[in-house]
Amino acid sequence: NIKGSVKSDFWGGRTGFFADVGIVTTNAKINYIQNLTFDHPIVDGTGSTYTGTLAGSVGYSRIENCHVVGGKVENCANEGGLIGWVNVQDSKNLKTTVLSRCSFDGEVIGTGNAAGLVCRIYQGNTSSGNVLIQDCSVSGSVHTNSFAAGIFSSTGYMKQLTVDNCYVTADMIGSRKAFKVGGLVTGVTYSGSMAIGQVTISDSVAAMSA
């Protein structure tokens, strides 16, 4: 198990136990991240652009069996309980980034967009790569002044996003300034220059307390 805390000291960067995982390029090799458990971590993203417990940003990757227990992520405009930003651009090979059998339990307290699992998923353009999120769960609470959701809070600029067999029990708490608050997802762009090609959500449930 991984214990400890991370605090940003760089304005405009990424913050997490890994700041960045992978690079954004059409020829990127896949990154494998597996079998990690973060035990009551505290991640303070003050000044950062993207913040998550595992990583501030992730390139083309396969992330499996990674869990956050009793975590706290705070003080950033784009926060995810596990990952701040998933960003993979590959218009030639349509590679797929996978998050499988991962979970977050704890608090996400954002100053802007916030999500229990991944804050933002942006790929580059509508002919770019794909993202699959499967068998994941979120519990605890997500606080926001903008967009908030259990699985992801903002997405666009990509070919296909699939969410399958995911479960959210975390409470979504929006301030009076909050724009959109959703149990599973929010902030999906279907039209214009930032449109996403296709979103599929199957066998997934959000069951928050009243």
N, C-alpha and C positions, 0 to 999 in steps of 0.2 A: 504494500500500500504506500501511496505517496502522501505525505503530510507537509504542511507549511503554508506560507503565504507569499503572494507576489504583488508588488506595487510598482506602478509605472513611474519612470523618471524621464520619459522622453515624450515631448509634445507631438501629437499627430501620428504616433506609431501604433503598434499592435501589442497587446498585453495578454499573457497567459503563462502557464508553466512552460509552454513552447510559444514563443512570439509568433513565428511563422513556420508552417510545415509545407514544404514543397515550393515550387516556383510556378508562375503562370507563363506558359509557353506552349506552342503547338507541338513541340517535341518532348514534352515533359515525361519522365518516367514515373510510374506509380509509386506512392509512398504507402507502406503498411504500418498501421498503428494498432496494436492489439493488446488485450488483457491488462488494462491499467485501471486501478481504482484510486481515486483521490479522496482521502479521508479528512473531512471537515476543513477543506481549503478555504482561504480568503484571497480573493483576487480583486485588487483595487486598480481600476483603469483610469484614474484621474489623468486627463490630458490626452489619452489615447483616442484613436479613431475607432478601433475595434478591440473588443475584449471578450475572452472566454476562458474557462478553467483550463481546458486542454490546450487551446491555442487561440491567439487573436485572429489569425487567418490560416486557411488551409487550401493548398492547391490540389491537384489531381491525386486522390488518396482513396484507400480502403481502410476504414476505421471500424474495428469490431471489438465488442465486449469491453467497452470503456465506460466507467461509471464514476459519478460524483456523489458522495454521501455526506449530507450535512454541509453543503457548500454555500458560499456567499460570493456573489459577483456584483460589483457596485461601481458607481461614479464614472460611467462612460455613456456616450450618446448612442452607441451600437453594441449591445451586450447580448451574449448568448450564454446559457448555463454551461454548455460544453464548448461551443465554437462561436467566435464573433462573426466571421465572414468565410463562406465557402466560395472560392473564385477559381474556376478552371476554364480556360479558353482553348478549344481545340476544334476548329471548324472543319478539319480534314477527317479526323478519325472518330469524332463523336464519342469520346471517352466518357465513362460513367464514374462519378465519385459516389462511393457507397458508405453510408453510416448504418451499421447493423448491430443489433443487440446492445445498444448503448442506453444509458439512463442518467438523469439528473434529479437529485433531491436536494432542495435548499431554497435559497432566496436569490432572485435576480432583481436588483434595484437599479434601474436605468434612468438616465437623465433625458433619454430620447427613445429610440427603438429598443425593444427588449423581447427576448424569447427564452423559453426554458431549455431548448436544445441548440438551435442555430439562429442567430439574429438575422443575417442577410445572406441570400443566395443569389449572386449575380455572376454571369458567366462571360459576358462580352458582347454577344449578339444572338439573334434567334436561330442561327445555324451552329451554335457552339455546343458544348458537351451536355451531358445529362447528369442528374442527381437522383439517387435512390436512397430513401430513408425507410428502414424496415425494422420491425420488432424493437422499437424504442419506447421509452416511457419518461414522463416528467411528473414530479410531485413537488409540493412546497408552495411557492408563490412567485409571481412575476409582477413587478411594479413598473409603470411607465408614465411618461409625459407625452408620448406620441403613439407608436404602434406597439401592441403587445399580443403574443400568442404562445401557445404551448410548444409547438414544433418549430415553426419559423415565423418571423414577423414581416418579412419583406423579400420579394423576389422578382426577377425580370431578366431580360437579356440572355435567354438560354433556349435550348431546344425542348427538353422534357424534364419534368420533375414529378417523381412518384413517391407518395407516402403510403406505406402499407403496414397494417397490423401494429399501429402505434396507439398509445394510451396516455391520456393526460388527466391528472387529478389536481394539478396545481391551480391555485386561485389566481385569476387575472385581475389586477388592481390598477385602474387607470385614474390619473388625476383629472381635474376639471379641464385641463388642456389636452387630454388624450384624444387623438383622432380616431383610431380604430383599435378595438380590443376583441380578440377572438379566442375561442377555446383551443382549437387545433392550429389554425393558420390565419393570417391576414396579410394585407399588402401585396396581393397578386396582381401584376400588371398584364392585362389582356390585349391592350391596343396601343398604337403609337410606336415610336422608335424603341421603347424599352419593353415591348411585348414579349411574353413567354410563349413558346410554341404550344405546349400542352401540359396540363396539371392533372394528375390522377391521384385520388385519395380513396383508399379502399380498406375496409375492415378496421377502421380506426375510430376511437371514441374519446370524447372530452366529457368528463364527469366531475365538474367542480362543485364545491359546496355553495349553497345559496348565500 
